[in-house]
Amino acid sequence: MNALLPVVAAILQSVSFTLDKKILSMRRVGFRMYTGVSMPLIFGITSIIFLLFRPPITSELFSGYLPLFLIISVVGTAITNIFFYRALDGDSLGEIETISLINAIPVLIVSSILFVDERNFSILIPALVASSAVIWAHWQRHHFRMVRGTWLFFLWYFIYAPVSAILSKELLSVWNPIALELVRSGVLALIFTILFWQQVRRVPRNVFLFLLATNTLTSISWILYYYGYQRLGVVYTVLLFSLQPLLVYAASILYLKEKPHRKKSIAFGIVLVSIAYAQFLAR
């Protein structure tokens, strides 16, 4: 039953990301307006979930290094969201999801090295195979092809993804996922409202309804994802959640009519097989 947590999270997030691209393609909607409205919405939705389940928030959750981990996590998430939605605003959904999938590789490697319960060094070879596949998919005419905004997202998240996994695992050893998301989304809502207040004030009514829908899905998805971290561990959760980019890639072709790329489709499959093979060896 626990395995369903990241699977359901992957399905919800894939629908959300498909809606995200549609929203960002609407007139007068850019990544600033999107993130400026989305973060307060996520906080509001998470607050409702918090009131329904009422997980405890005690002083022990802010002891030791936990406040520092929480601050780094919030700042890193803010930067990641800016880079991600800026890239999504200027590139295709399928491209972004193909790129974002590779970030599972450093997460698997670093988690297996740092945490005994996640440790299995046999994942290194399939991880390198997956990395090489993504490089091959984007190597055209003797250079690595990627638009500037996507480059920034790729480089940042390739470095930050394993850091985020480490911080989340440490925080979730003490925090309830709902309580953790409530605090993080609250700080993020404040940050993005201050940064993009002018854009937030001009959001069209029809766009707001789409934003409400996609952020409801996202809020539930990330809570389920972090419950997976707690109950299944990082490696197994990342493996199952890797269904999400695959579903988004398929949706970008079927519903958004984006053009499929043979090399990227092959690379996408290689990465998924590599992650699955690494998990098979680890079990």
Short mmCIF file of the C-alpha atoms (twelve columns), coordinates in Angstrom:
data_MODEL
# 
_entry.id   MODEL 
# 
loop_
_atom_site.group_PDB 
_atom_site.id 
_atom_site.type_symbol 
_atom_site.label_atom_id 
_atom_site.label_alt_id 
_atom_site.label_comp_id 
_atom_site.label_asym_id 
_atom_site.label_seq_id 
_atom_site.Cartn_x 
_atom_site.Cartn_y 
_atom_site.Cartn_z 
_atom_site.pdbx_PDB_model_num 
ATOM 1   C CA . MET A 1   0.000   0.000  0.000   1 
ATOM 2   C CA . ASN A 2   2.873   2.393  0.794   1 
ATOM 3   C CA . ALA A 3   4.140   1.993  -2.776  1 
ATOM 4   C CA . LEU A 4   0.972   3.691  -3.988  1 
ATOM 5   C CA . LEU A 5   1.995   6.963  -2.323  1 
ATOM 6   C CA . PRO A 6   4.653   8.015  -4.881  1 
ATOM 7   C CA . VAL A 7   2.676   6.420  -7.730  1 
ATOM 8   C CA . VAL A 8   -0.421  8.511  -6.969  1 
ATOM 9   C CA . ALA A 9   1.864   11.516 -6.435  1 
ATOM 10  C CA . ALA A 10  3.384   10.929 -9.878  1 
ATOM 11  C CA . ILE A 11  -0.034  10.790 -11.552 1 
ATOM 12  C CA . LEU A 12  -1.254  13.970 -9.841  1 
ATOM 13  C CA . GLN A 13  1.945   15.843 -10.615 1 
ATOM 14  C CA . SER A 14  1.911   14.792 -14.262 1 
ATOM 15  C CA . VAL A 15  -1.582  16.261 -14.672 1 
ATOM 16  C CA . SER A 16  -0.455  19.384 -12.819 1 
ATOM 17  C CA . PHE A 17  2.619   19.930 -15.009 1 
ATOM 18  C CA . THR A 18  0.549   19.483 -18.163 1 
ATOM 19  C CA . LEU A 19  -1.835  22.161 -16.880 1 
ATOM 20  C CA . ASP A 20  1.165   24.338 -15.995 1 
ATOM 21  C CA . LYS A 21  2.378   24.416 -19.578 1 
ATOM 22  C CA . LYS A 22  -1.118  25.243 -20.819 1 
ATOM 23  C CA . ILE A 23  -1.384  28.082 -18.283 1 
ATOM 24  C CA . LEU A 24  2.016   29.508 -19.240 1 
ATOM 25  C CA . SER A 25  0.956   29.487 -22.898 1 
ATOM 26  C CA . MET A 26  -2.040  31.709 -22.122 1 
ATOM 27  C CA . ARG A 27  -1.950  35.372 -23.028 1 
ATOM 28  C CA . ARG A 28  -0.269  37.681 -20.477 1 
ATOM 29  C CA . VAL A 29  0.804   34.781 -18.243 1 
ATOM 30  C CA . GLY A 30  4.535   34.456 -17.546 1 
ATOM 31  C CA . PHE A 31  6.520   32.578 -14.942 1 
ATOM 32  C CA . ARG A 32  6.460   35.586 -12.573 1 
ATOM 33  C CA . MET A 33  2.659   35.721 -12.488 1 
ATOM 34  C CA . TYR A 34  2.463   31.941 -12.290 1 
ATOM 35  C CA . THR A 35  4.788   31.556 -9.296  1 
ATOM 36  C CA . GLY A 36  3.542   34.724 -7.610  1 
ATOM 37  C CA . VAL A 37  -0.010  33.354 -7.502  1 
ATOM 38  C CA . SER A 38  0.820   29.653 -7.129  1 
ATOM 39  C CA . MET A 39  2.833   29.824 -3.912  1 
ATOM 40  C CA . PRO A 40  0.089   31.536 -1.865  1 
ATOM 41  C CA . LEU A 41  -2.433  29.081 -3.329  1 
ATOM 42  C CA . ILE A 42  -0.269  26.109 -2.326  1 
ATOM 43  C CA . PHE A 43  -0.010  27.536 1.185   1 
ATOM 44  C CA . GLY A 44  -3.785  27.996 1.363   1 
ATOM 45  C CA . ILE A 45  -4.506  24.466 0.133   1 
ATOM 46  C CA . THR A 46  -1.896  22.955 2.465   1 
ATOM 47  C CA . SER A 47  -3.440  24.913 5.355   1 
ATOM 48  C CA . ILE A 48  -6.802  23.257 4.665   1 
ATOM 49  C CA . ILE A 49  -5.153  19.814 4.618   1 
ATOM 50  C CA . PHE A 50  -3.328  20.689 7.855   1 
ATOM 51  C CA . LEU A 51  -6.592  21.655 9.572   1 
ATOM 52  C CA . LEU A 52  -8.188  18.379 8.456   1 
ATOM 53  C CA . PHE A 53  -5.421  16.124 9.832   1 
ATOM 54  C CA . ARG A 54  -3.875  18.393 12.514  1 
ATOM 55  C CA . PRO A 55  -0.342  16.939 12.720  1 
ATOM 56  C CA . PRO A 56  1.629   18.293 15.700  1 
ATOM 57  C CA . ILE A 57  4.028   21.238 15.427  1 
ATOM 58  C CA . THR A 58  6.194   21.390 18.565  1 
ATOM 59  C CA . SER A 59  9.339   23.244 19.648  1 
ATOM 60  C CA . GLU A 60  11.364  20.058 19.091  1 
ATOM 61  C CA . LEU A 61  10.895  20.506 15.343  1 
ATOM 62  C CA . PHE A 62  13.001  23.672 15.537  1 
ATOM 63  C CA . SER A 63  15.867  22.307 17.639  1 
ATOM 64  C CA . GLY A 64  19.484  21.654 16.663  1 
ATOM 65  C CA . TYR A 65  20.288  21.924 12.968  1 
ATOM 66  C CA . LEU A 66  16.667  21.551 11.854  1 
ATOM 67  C CA . PRO A 67  15.996  25.315 11.475  1 
ATOM 68  C CA . LEU A 68  19.113  25.663 9.287   1 
ATOM 69  C CA . PHE A 69  18.018  22.699 7.153   1 
ATOM 70  C CA . LEU A 70  14.568  24.246 6.838   1 
ATOM 71  C CA . ILE A 71  15.946  27.632 5.740   1 
ATOM 72  C CA . ILE A 72  18.241  26.056 3.125   1 
ATOM 73  C CA . SER A 73  15.341  23.935 1.875   1 
ATOM 74  C CA . VAL A 74  13.051  26.957 1.487   1 
ATOM 75  C CA . VAL A 75  15.674  29.082 -0.289  1 
ATOM 76  C CA . GLY A 76  16.641  26.188 -2.574  1 
ATOM 77  C CA . THR A 77  13.005  25.481 -3.416  1 
ATOM 78  C CA . ALA A 78  12.408  29.150 -4.239  1 
ATOM 79  C CA . ILE A 79  15.369  29.247 -6.635  1 
ATOM 80  C CA . THR A 80  14.354  25.921 -8.186  1 
ATOM 81  C CA . ASN A 81  10.808  27.129 -8.858  1 
ATOM 82  C CA . ILE A 82  12.026  30.310 -10.534 1 
ATOM 83  C CA . PHE A 83  14.448  28.411 -12.784 1 
ATOM 84  C CA . PHE A 84  11.952  25.621 -13.540 1 
ATOM 85  C CA . TYR A 85  8.990   27.792 -14.516 1 
ATOM 86  C CA . ARG A 86  11.199  30.228 -16.400 1 
ATOM 87  C CA . ALA A 87  12.501  27.273 -18.421 1 
ATOM 88  C CA . LEU A 88  8.989   25.841 -18.870 1 
ATOM 89  C CA . ASP A 89  7.746   29.232 -20.070 1 
ATOM 90  C CA . GLY A 90  10.347  29.292 -22.857 1 
ATOM 91  C CA . ASP A 91  10.774  25.628 -23.776 1 
ATOM 92  C CA . SER A 92  8.601   22.602 -24.518 1 
ATOM 93  C CA . LEU A 93  7.120   20.516 -21.711 1 
ATOM 94  C CA . GLY A 94  8.614   17.316 -23.106 1 
ATOM 95  C CA . GLU A 95  12.080  18.878 -23.193 1 
ATOM 96  C CA . ILE A 96  11.901  20.068 -19.588 1 
ATOM 97  C CA . GLU A 97  10.697  16.709 -18.325 1 
ATOM 98  C CA . THR A 98  13.407  14.838 -20.236 1 
ATOM 99  C CA . ILE A 99  16.009  17.093 -18.636 1 
ATOM 100 C CA . SER A 100 14.489  16.985 -15.150 1 
ATOM 101 C CA . LEU A 101 14.494  13.183 -15.139 1 
ATOM 102 C CA . ILE A 102 18.298  13.091 -15.076 1 
ATOM 103 C CA . ASN A 103 18.235  14.784 -11.672 1 
ATOM 104 C CA . ALA A 104 17.133  11.486 -10.172 1 
ATOM 105 C CA . ILE A 105 20.634  10.154 -10.837 1 
ATOM 106 C CA . PRO A 106 22.626  12.335 -8.401  1 
ATOM 107 C CA . VAL A 107 19.830  11.877 -5.849  1 
ATOM 108 C CA . LEU A 108 20.228  8.092  -6.032  1 
ATOM 109 C CA . ILE A 109 24.026  8.233  -5.866  1 
ATOM 110 C CA . VAL A 110 24.309  10.723 -2.997  1 
ATOM 111 C CA . SER A 111 21.519  9.092  -0.969  1 
ATOM 112 C CA . SER A 112 23.136  5.664  -1.269  1 
ATOM 113 C CA . ILE A 113 26.493  7.065  -0.158  1 
ATOM 114 C CA . LEU A 114 25.307  9.133  2.814   1 
ATOM 115 C CA . PHE A 115 22.527  6.971  4.258   1 
ATOM 116 C CA . VAL A 116 23.111  3.373  5.340   1 
ATOM 117 C CA . ASP A 117 19.479  2.422  4.761   1 
ATOM 118 C CA . GLU A 118 19.715  3.716  1.166   1 
ATOM 119 C CA . ARG A 119 23.181  2.333  0.413   1 
ATOM 120 C CA . ASN A 120 23.856  0.213  -2.648  1 
ATOM 121 C CA . PHE A 121 26.870  1.076  -4.780  1 
ATOM 122 C CA . SER A 122 25.665  -1.114 -7.647  1 
ATOM 123 C CA . ILE A 123 23.501  1.805  -8.823  1 
ATOM 124 C CA . LEU A 124 26.574  3.741  -9.994  1 
ATOM 125 C CA . ILE A 125 26.934  2.012  -13.398 1 
ATOM 126 C CA . PRO A 126 23.268  2.365  -14.461 1 
ATOM 127 C CA . ALA A 127 23.386  5.961  -13.207 1 
ATOM 128 C CA . LEU A 128 26.326  6.717  -15.496 1 
ATOM 129 C CA . VAL A 129 24.549  5.000  -18.388 1 
ATOM 130 C CA . ALA A 130 21.497  7.197  -17.839 1 
ATOM 131 C CA . SER A 131 23.606  10.354 -17.652 1 
ATOM 132 C CA . SER A 132 25.350  9.455  -20.900 1 
ATOM 133 C CA . ALA A 133 21.993  8.823  -22.592 1 
ATOM 134 C CA . VAL A 134 20.723  12.322 -21.791 1 
ATOM 135 C CA . ILE A 135 23.981  13.898 -22.980 1 
ATOM 136 C CA . TRP A 136 23.720  11.899 -26.215 1 
ATOM 137 C CA . ALA A 137 20.104  13.000 -26.723 1 
ATOM 138 C CA . HIS A 138 21.099  16.670 -26.595 1 
ATOM 139 C CA . TRP A 139 24.353  16.395 -28.551 1 
ATOM 140 C CA . GLN A 140 23.680  17.832 -31.999 1 
ATOM 141 C CA . ARG A 141 26.212  18.967 -34.587 1 
ATOM 142 C CA . HIS A 142 29.166  18.646 -32.222 1 
ATOM 143 C CA . HIS A 143 27.726  20.693 -29.373 1 
ATOM 144 C CA . PHE A 144 25.343  20.307 -26.426 1 
ATOM 145 C CA . ARG A 145 22.055  21.878 -27.492 1 
ATOM 146 C CA . MET A 146 19.754  23.459 -24.935 1 
ATOM 147 C CA . VAL A 147 18.123  26.880 -24.661 1 
ATOM 148 C CA . ARG A 148 19.579  29.273 -22.082 1 
ATOM 149 C CA . GLY A 149 16.716  29.129 -19.602 1 
ATOM 150 C CA . THR A 150 16.734  25.338 -19.652 1 
ATOM 151 C CA . TRP A 151 20.517  25.327 -19.179 1 
ATOM 152 C CA . LEU A 152 20.170  27.347 -15.965 1 
ATOM 153 C CA . PHE A 153 17.490  25.016 -14.617 1 
ATOM 154 C CA . PHE A 154 19.464  21.906 -15.557 1 
ATOM 155 C CA . LEU A 155 22.755  23.042 -14.008 1 
ATOM 156 C CA . TRP A 156 21.151  24.366 -10.830 1 
ATOM 157 C CA . TYR A 157 18.895  21.396 -10.150 1 
ATOM 158 C CA . PHE A 158 21.524  18.809 -11.040 1 
ATOM 159 C CA . ILE A 159 23.512  20.215 -8.109  1 
ATOM 160 C CA . TYR A 160 20.627  21.016 -5.781  1 
ATOM 161 C CA . ALA A 161 18.481  17.879 -6.262  1 
ATOM 162 C CA . PRO A 162 20.665  15.616 -4.055  1 
ATOM 163 C CA . VAL A 163 21.005  18.413 -1.475  1 
ATOM 164 C CA . SER A 164 17.224  18.724 -1.406  1 
ATOM 165 C CA . ALA A 165 16.832  14.969 -0.930  1 
ATOM 166 C CA . ILE A 166 19.291  14.970 1.987   1 
ATOM 167 C CA . LEU A 167 17.588  17.917 3.671   1 
ATOM 168 C CA . SER A 168 14.125  16.417 3.174   1 
ATOM 169 C CA . LYS A 169 15.165  13.033 4.568   1 
ATOM 170 C CA . GLU A 170 16.674  14.657 7.665   1 
ATOM 171 C CA . LEU A 171 13.679  16.938 8.227   1 
ATOM 172 C CA . LEU A 172 11.175  14.134 7.666   1 
ATOM 173 C CA . SER A 173 12.868  12.000 10.304  1 
ATOM 174 C CA . VAL A 174 11.216  14.417 12.766  1 
ATOM 175 C CA . TRP A 175 8.584   16.403 10.848  1 
ATOM 176 C CA . ASN A 176 5.204   15.214 9.626   1 
ATOM 177 C CA . PRO A 177 5.045   15.815 5.830   1 
ATOM 178 C CA . ILE A 178 1.892   17.936 6.099   1 
ATOM 179 C CA . ALA A 179 3.356   20.139 8.838   1 
ATOM 180 C CA . LEU A 180 6.634   20.499 6.939   1 
ATOM 181 C CA . GLU A 181 4.873   21.542 3.742   1 
ATOM 182 C CA . LEU A 182 2.710   24.003 5.679   1 
ATOM 183 C CA . VAL A 183 5.751   25.832 7.067   1 
ATOM 184 C CA . ARG A 184 7.738   25.725 3.827   1 
ATOM 185 C CA . SER A 185 4.846   26.807 1.619   1 
ATOM 186 C CA . GLY A 186 4.023   29.620 4.039   1 
ATOM 187 C CA . VAL A 187 7.519   31.101 3.782   1 
ATOM 188 C CA . LEU A 188 7.574   30.565 0.005   1 
ATOM 189 C CA . ALA A 189 4.199   32.300 -0.336  1 
ATOM 190 C CA . LEU A 190 5.600   35.331 1.470   1 
ATOM 191 C CA . ILE A 191 8.767   35.391 -0.668  1 
ATOM 192 C CA . PHE A 192 6.989   35.105 -4.021  1 
ATOM 193 C CA . THR A 193 4.234   37.553 -3.114  1 
ATOM 194 C CA . ILE A 194 6.874   40.171 -2.300  1 
ATOM 195 C CA . LEU A 195 8.918   39.392 -5.431  1 
ATOM 196 C CA . PHE A 196 6.052   39.348 -7.932  1 
ATOM 197 C CA . TRP A 197 3.298   41.441 -6.334  1 
ATOM 198 C CA . GLN A 198 2.757   43.573 -9.442  1 
ATOM 199 C CA . GLN A 199 2.138   40.471 -11.575 1 
ATOM 200 C CA . VAL A 200 -0.090  38.877 -8.915  1 
ATOM 201 C CA . ARG A 201 -2.434  41.879 -8.964  1 
ATOM 202 C CA . ARG A 202 -3.058  41.477 -12.705 1 
ATOM 203 C CA . VAL A 203 -3.953  37.780 -12.893 1 
ATOM 204 C CA . PRO A 204 -7.017  37.179 -15.165 1 
ATOM 205 C CA . ARG A 205 -9.998  35.447 -13.570 1 
ATOM 206 C CA . ASN A 206 -10.036 32.517 -16.013 1 
ATOM 207 C CA . VAL A 207 -6.321  31.925 -15.381 1 
ATOM 208 C CA . PHE A 208 -6.896  31.901 -11.618 1 
ATOM 209 C CA . LEU A 209 -9.259  28.922 -11.909 1 
ATOM 210 C CA . PHE A 210 -6.614  26.928 -13.787 1 
ATOM 211 C CA . LEU A 211 -4.029  27.935 -11.175 1 
ATOM 212 C CA . LEU A 212 -6.322  26.779 -8.388  1 
ATOM 213 C CA . ALA A 213 -6.747  23.389 -10.061 1 
ATOM 214 C CA . THR A 214 -3.068  22.752 -10.809 1 
ATOM 215 C CA . ASN A 215 -1.879  23.864 -7.370  1 
ATOM 216 C CA . THR A 216 -4.434  21.685 -5.609  1 
ATOM 217 C CA . LEU A 217 -2.947  18.706 -7.447  1 
ATOM 218 C CA . THR A 218 0.610   19.844 -6.704  1 
ATOM 219 C CA . SER A 219 -0.059  20.337 -2.984  1 
ATOM 220 C CA . ILE A 220 -1.484  16.840 -2.560  1 
ATOM 221 C CA . SER A 221 1.231   15.346 -4.759  1 
ATOM 222 C CA . TRP A 222 4.173   16.683 -2.745  1 
ATOM 223 C CA . ILE A 223 2.635   15.654 0.572   1 
ATOM 224 C CA . LEU A 224 2.220   12.092 -0.737  1 
ATOM 225 C CA . TYR A 225 5.754   12.204 -2.155  1 
ATOM 226 C CA . TYR A 226 7.227   13.061 1.241   1 
ATOM 227 C CA . TYR A 227 5.169   10.379 2.945   1 
ATOM 228 C CA . GLY A 228 6.915   8.073  0.467   1 
ATOM 229 C CA . TYR A 229 10.293  9.395  1.655   1 
ATOM 230 C CA . GLN A 230 9.324   8.524  5.229   1 
ATOM 231 C CA . ARG A 231 7.899   5.063  4.614   1 
ATOM 232 C CA . LEU A 232 9.791   3.779  1.561   1 
ATOM 233 C CA . GLY A 233 13.073  5.682  1.568   1 
ATOM 234 C CA . VAL A 234 14.548  8.035  -1.007  1 
ATOM 235 C CA . VAL A 235 15.688  5.487  -3.609  1 
ATOM 236 C CA . TYR A 236 12.420  3.574  -3.899  1 
ATOM 237 C CA . THR A 237 10.332  6.763  -3.875  1 
ATOM 238 C CA . VAL A 238 12.455  8.366  -6.604  1 
ATOM 239 C CA . LEU A 239 12.153  5.209  -8.696  1 
ATOM 240 C CA . LEU A 240 8.350   5.111  -8.502  1 
ATOM 241 C CA . PHE A 241 8.018   8.875  -8.927  1 
ATOM 242 C CA . SER A 242 10.028  8.616  -12.158 1 
ATOM 243 C CA . LEU A 243 6.707   7.611  -13.727 1 
ATOM 244 C CA . GLN A 244 5.755   11.289 -13.512 1 
ATOM 245 C CA . PRO A 245 8.131   12.630 -16.204 1 
ATOM 246 C CA . LEU A 246 7.162   9.727  -18.460 1 
ATOM 247 C CA . LEU A 247 3.471   10.562 -18.112 1 
ATOM 248 C CA . VAL A 248 4.162   14.269 -18.687 1 
ATOM 249 C CA . TYR A 249 6.279   13.545 -21.755 1 
ATOM 250 C CA . ALA A 250 3.452   11.443 -23.196 1 
ATOM 251 C CA . ALA A 251 0.880   14.127 -22.357 1 
ATOM 252 C CA . SER A 252 2.981   16.832 -24.024 1 
ATOM 253 C CA . ILE A 253 2.836   14.845 -27.260 1 
ATOM 254 C CA . LEU A 254 -0.780  13.666 -27.054 1 
ATOM 255 C CA . TYR A 255 -2.532  16.749 -25.659 1 
ATOM 256 C CA . LEU A 256 -0.206  19.706 -26.216 1 
ATOM 257 C CA . LYS A 257 0.749   18.452 -29.695 1 
ATOM 258 C CA . GLU A 258 4.469   18.857 -29.065 1 
ATOM 259 C CA . LYS A 259 6.722   17.160 -31.566 1 
ATOM 260 C CA . PRO A 260 8.359   13.937 -30.331 1 
ATOM 261 C CA . HIS A 261 12.120  13.557 -30.791 1 
ATOM 262 C CA . ARG A 262 13.489  10.102 -31.497 1 
ATOM 263 C CA . LYS A 263 16.788  10.539 -29.626 1 
ATOM 264 C CA . LYS A 264 15.116  12.099 -26.605 1 
ATOM 265 C CA . SER A 265 12.453  9.387  -26.496 1 
ATOM 266 C CA . ILE A 266 15.154  6.715  -26.577 1 
ATOM 267 C CA . ALA A 267 17.160  8.522  -23.894 1 
ATOM 268 C CA . PHE A 268 14.032  8.861  -21.775 1 
ATOM 269 C CA . GLY A 269 13.509  5.105  -21.930 1 
ATOM 270 C CA . ILE A 270 17.163  4.403  -21.108 1 
ATOM 271 C CA . VAL A 271 17.008  6.610  -18.021 1 
ATOM 272 C CA . LEU A 272 13.858  4.888  -16.759 1 
ATOM 273 C CA . VAL A 273 15.327  1.434  -17.366 1 
ATOM 274 C CA . SER A 274 18.542  2.488  -15.618 1 
ATOM 275 C CA . ILE A 275 16.670  3.704  -12.549 1 
ATOM 276 C CA . ALA A 276 14.541  0.552  -12.455 1 
ATOM 277 C CA . TYR A 277 17.625  -1.652 -12.876 1 
ATOM 278 C CA . ALA A 278 19.435  0.185  -10.084 1 
ATOM 279 C CA . GLN A 279 16.483  -0.366 -7.780  1 
ATOM 280 C CA . PHE A 280 16.285  -4.054 -8.797  1 
ATOM 281 C CA . LEU A 281 19.921  -4.525 -7.773  1 
ATOM 282 C CA . ALA A 282 19.310  -2.692 -4.525  1 
ATOM 283 C CA . ARG A 283 16.462  -4.948 -3.396  1 
# 
